[in-house]
Amino acid sequence: MTMRLPRRTFLKGMGLSVGLPLLEAMRPATLLRANPAHAAPTRMAFVFFPNGAIMDAWKPEKAGRDYELPETLQALAEYRGDFNVITGLAQDKGRAHGDGPGDHARCASTFLTGAHPVKTSGADIRAGISVDQVAAQQVGGMTKLPSLELGIEGGRNAGNCDSGYSCAYSSNISWKTESTPMAKEINPRLVFERMFGGGGQEAAESRARRDFYRKSILDLVANDARRLQEKLGQTDRRKLDEYFTSVRELEQRIVRAEQHGTQERPDFQVPTGVPKDVAEHIRLMFDLMTLAFRTDTTRIATFMLGNAGSNRSYGMVNVNEGHHQLSHHQNDKEKIAKIKRIDRFLAERFAYFLGQLKETPDGEGTLLDHSMVLYGSGLSDGNRHRHDDLPLVMAGRANGTIETGRHLKFDREIPMNNLFLSMLDRVGADVRGLGDSTGRLDGIG
């Protein structure tokens, strides 16, 4: 008879703990017969991109199901039935409200908080608690990590980054308290170690031994894994083999990315684990998010595809000027065309993430079936710094509680935080209000 396992089962060895995907042995037979979909938890993720978008290429004309995918969102065409385009929502607290310039800092700090940041470049920063951290405080205790904060550009929590606003505002979208941003991790290896390392001196020594002998993290939990497999049914053994293969492949990609970055620029000290190639960096981070959800290491994640006001260039799509510089295009057609290429490039990375979630079995469905993933920016028109009618896509069905495949068109000044309240309901967080919310957002179910 196949043994029954608790959902939070880990493989352990030499200071490490490796989470497992949802196995048949973790799901009580009575629960499966009663309601199979509820055997899997609902995950929630937020993916931020900087500098707004060219809205003519983003926003569909028609509402409902019969809308035509605009130019930028054609990158998501394969998953049209798995997401909703959401337009009309605003983050009013990102506007100046008497504080003058600094829209990029405000657009990031309000993106998930709906709270106007205090204008300061000193230590007295103050914004608001973010939706992901509200969820982390209420349901994060069910997983190894309450939440995961990722990015691809390093940031600072001090100094002036935007017209008198602290760099903390531009570099973070996740805020644990009004004065405590959750610093994001940009190094894939450190994310991997945080997910699977046990922490402390023992874990550090374990990594040192592993690096010295060039071993996989799986080699160090092999004995525990072997004992577990002997007790599992055939379906679970196959699922476990597939999972181990994906973990090992991800480790190998992280190593290759480290080696590539070092070999390409021997005169430059590339931080260990940070790939030089932007596309591969983003893919690695999305793969780590997928792995974190798959193993129930966390159910809540944020990912910044750039700091607010990022001036990164995108040579891979023949855009050598800085992104922020181009965003002030003043209706120059050539600059607009280049921004569209950046918008499309980032949307294609997001499509990759949706593909990974959709291809990953989870209970009676897939990770995408059991997730809510919001992709968007804190600005709509980057040229004029508009904080209304924000470009948003929300993917996933949240365990059957969200109807997808539609363009949801709302009035232009409905607070985006109303959407967050509806999302929090779906992960089991009990919240009356958040930031400038005025109620739940009707129509997403």
Secondary structure as UniProt FT lines:
FT   STRAND          10..13
FT   TURN            14..15
FT   STRAND          16..19
FT   HELIX           24..26
FT   HELIX           29..34
FT   HELIX           36..39
FT   STRAND          43..48
FT   HELIX           55..57
FT   HELIX           72..82
FT   STRAND          83..90
FT   HELIX           92..94
FT   TURN            97..98
FT   HELIX           103..111
FT   TURN            112..113
FT   HELIX           131..139
FT   HELIX           140..142
FT   STRAND          148..151
FT   STRAND          160..162
FT   TURN            163..164
FT   STRAND          165..166
FT   HELIX           167..171
FT   STRAND          175..177
FT   TURN            178..179
FT   STRAND          180..181
FT   HELIX           188..196
FT   HELIX           200..213
FT   HELIX           217..221
FT   HELIX           222..229
FT   TURN            230..231
FT   HELIX           234..264
FT   TURN            266..267
FT   TURN            272..273
FT   HELIX           278..294
FT   TURN            295..296
FT   STRAND          300..304
FT   TURN            308..309
FT   HELIX           315..317
FT   HELIX           323..327
FT   TURN            330..331
FT   HELIX           333..359
FT   STRAND          361..362
FT   TURN            363..364
FT   STRAND          365..366
FT   TURN            367..370
FT   STRAND          371..376
FT   TURN            382..385
FT   STRAND          392..395
FT   TURN            398..401
FT   STRAND          407..415
FT   HELIX           416..426
FT   TURN            427..428
FT   TURN            435..436
FT   TURN            442..443
//
